[in-house]
Amino acid sequence: MKRLLEKMNKEAMDILAGEVIDKVTENIEKVVRKDENRAEKKFDEHQKKMVSKNPDNVHLWMQEKYQTSGMVFHKEWSDYLFYDIDGNLKYIA
């Protein structure tokens, strides 16, 4: 009987631990999404501001994309992606 109770307690603790881990993971994902949304909103506001200040210019937006290769000797480099105001890829450098 004692072993059965110990086994039930262990299983209950495992279930509770799993639920806690799931809840913590869910909360972390919410914070990450909130930060991503905040950054995206900030970029959109900046983009609108720059276009409104210079409506006659052709605007390009740059995004840096990191690359790595090699199993033993790692090599890192970046590609720079240039987009127009509509989000169409124009150039890669």
N, C-alpha and C positions, 0 to 999 in steps of 0.2 A: 504494500500500500504506500509506504514511504517513497519507494522508487517511482511509482506511478505519479505521485504528487510532484516529485522533483522533475520528472520528465514533462509533466504538464506545465509547471512553472517555467522551465527552460523554453518550451515551445511558445508559451505566452510572451515571454521576454523577447524571443526572436521575432514574433509577429509585431510586437510594439516597436522594436528597434527598426524593423523594416518600414513601418508606418512613419516613424519619425524621420528616417532617411528620405523617404518619398516626399514628405512635407517640406523638409529643408531644401531638397533639390528643386521642388516646385517654386519655393520662395526665391531661391537664387536665380532661377530662370526668369521669374517676373522682374527682378531687379535688373538683370541683363537686358531684357526687352525694353524696359523703361528707359535705361541709359541709351540704348540704340535709337529708340524713338526720339529722345531728347536731342541726340547728336544729329539725327536726320532732319529734325525740325529746325535746328540751329543752322545747318547747312542750307536748307531751303530758304530761310530768311536772308542769309548772307547772299545767296545767289540772286534773289529778287532785288535786293538792295543794289548789288553791283550792276545788274542789267538796267535798273531804273536810273542810275547815275550816268550810265554810258549807253544809251539806247542805240546809237549809231555804230557801235563797235561789234565785231564778231567775237563772241565769248566762247572760250574753251575751258573745260574743267579737267583738272588732272587728278588721277588716282594712281598711287604707287602700289604695285603688286610684287610681293617678294617671291623669289624662286630659290629653291635649293636642289642640289643634285649630288650624287656620289655616295657610295656606301661607306668607304673607308675615309677618303679625304673629301670632306664636305665643301662644296662650292656654293656661295650665295651671290645672288645678283638681284637686281630689281628691273622690272619693266614699268614704264610710265605710260599709262593709258590716258588719252585725251578724248574727251567727249564734248559734243556740242550742247547747246542749251536744252535740246529735246532728249538728251541721253544717248544719242547715237555715237558709237565709237568712230573717231575720225583718224587718229594716229596712234602708233605704238612706238615708243623710243626706248 
